[in-house]
Amino acid sequence: MEENQMLEKDFKQVVENIKNEIYKTQTLIMTDANKRLIDLYYYVGGIVCENSSWGNKFIESLSTAMKIEFPNIKGFSVRNIKNMKKFYSELNANEKVQMASAHIPWSHNILILDKVKDTDERLWYIEKCVENGWSVDVLELQINTKLYERQGKVIKDN
């Protein structure tokens, strides 16, 4: 066998290393894209709050304008713009939760905003989503079954 000839196991290892790097890069790209989307939605929510004196007509007009300008981009329905406003309003006062929220998808953020009112509890659910990779359905189940309270009780009992 020639010295330059590649061993099959060496080749497989090279391919495996490249695959792992591709997966890691894809994850980083998705994470960065999610953070930027959350930042955009926070920004839009701030604009909507600043112009709240115009009422719901402003939100409807903004939704229509965004759909015309960006016909291939979803996310600017009246309902979602109202969610952006709520997101901004709820998190503007709490930088810690605001920063943590960038690490989870938009659907997770909205679910937490709708179902969890306590700031510490919100932060805890965000951290658990990141830590465990919960889907939105699993997150909803954990919130509905009051995992935060159950975990707190276990910690207190011990």
SVG drawing of the C-alpha trace seen along z (x, -y; Angstrom):
<svg xmlns="http://www.w3.org/2000/svg" viewBox="-58 -60 62 62">
<polyline fill="none" stroke="black" stroke-width="0.4" points="0.0,0.0 1.4,-3.4 2.0,-6.1 -0.2,-8.6 -3.1,-6.3 -5.8,-7.3 -7.0,-4.8 -10.8,-4.3 -11.1,-5.0 -9.1,-8.2 -11.4,-9.4 -14.5,-8.6 -13.1,-10.6 -12.4,-13.6 -16.0,-13.4 -17.3,-13.1 -15.4,-16.2 -16.7,-18.2 -20.2,-17.0 -19.9,-18.1 -18.6,-21.5 -21.5,-21.9 -24.1,-21.0 -22.4,-23.4 -22.4,-26.2 -26.0,-25.6 -27.0,-25.8 -25.0,-29.1 -26.7,-30.6 -30.1,-29.7 -29.4,-31.0 -28.1,-34.3 -31.1,-34.6 -33.5,-34.0 -31.7,-36.6 -31.9,-39.1 -35.6,-38.4 -36.4,-38.8 -34.4,-42.1 -36.4,-43.2 -39.7,-42.4 -38.7,-44.2 -37.8,-47.3 -41.1,-47.2 -42.9,-46.8 -41.2,-49.9 -42.2,-51.9 -45.8,-50.7 -45.8,-51.7 -44.4,-55.2 -47.3,-55.6 -50.0,-54.1 -51.9,-57.4 -52.9,-56.5 -54.8,-53.5 -55.4,-50.1 -55.7,-51.8 -51.9,-52.3 -51.3,-48.6 -53.6,-47.6 -52.0,-50.1 -48.5,-49.0 -49.4,-45.4 -50.8,-46.2 -47.7,-48.3 -45.3,-45.6 -47.2,-43.0 -47.0,-45.1 -43.3,-46.0 -42.3,-42.5 -44.8,-40.0 -42.6,-37.0 -42.0,-37.7 -44.4,-36.4 -44.8,-37.8 -46.4,-41.1 -50.0,-40.2 -52.1,-42.5 -52.1,-39.8 -48.3,-39.4 -47.7,-43.2 -49.9,-43.4 -47.7,-40.6 -44.6,-42.7 -46.1,-45.7 -46.9,-43.5 -43.4,-42.0 -41.8,-45.4 -44.2,-46.7 -43.6,-43.7 -39.9,-43.4 -38.8,-47.0 -38.5,-47.4 -36.6,-44.1 -33.3,-44.0 -32.4,-40.5 -35.6,-38.9 -35.3,-40.9 -31.7,-39.6 -32.6,-36.0 -35.7,-36.1 -33.4,-36.4 -32.3,-32.8 -35.6,-31.2 -38.0,-31.3 -40.7,-33.9 -43.5,-31.4 -41.9,-30.4 -41.7,-34.1 -45.3,-34.8 -46.5,-31.7 -44.4,-32.8 -45.8,-36.3 -49.3,-35.1 -49.2,-32.5 -46.6,-33.6 -46.9,-37.0 -44.1,-36.8 -40.7,-38.0 -38.6,-35.4 -40.9,-32.7 -40.6,-33.9 -36.8,-34.0 -36.8,-30.5 -38.9,-29.1 -36.7,-30.8 -33.6,-29.3 -35.2,-25.8 -36.2,-26.1 -32.6,-26.9 -31.2,-24.2 -33.5,-21.4 -34.4,-22.4 -38.1,-22.3 -40.5,-22.6 -43.4,-25.1 -45.7,-22.2 -43.5,-20.9 -43.1,-24.4 -46.9,-24.8 -47.3,-21.5 -44.7,-22.5 -46.4,-25.8 -49.8,-24.3 -48.6,-21.7 -46.9,-24.4 -43.4,-22.9 -41.9,-26.1 -44.0,-25.8 -43.3,-22.0 -39.6,-22.5 -39.6,-25.3 -41.5,-23.0 -39.0,-20.2 -36.1,-22.6 -37.8,-24.0 -38.6,-20.5 -35.0,-19.5"/>
</svg>
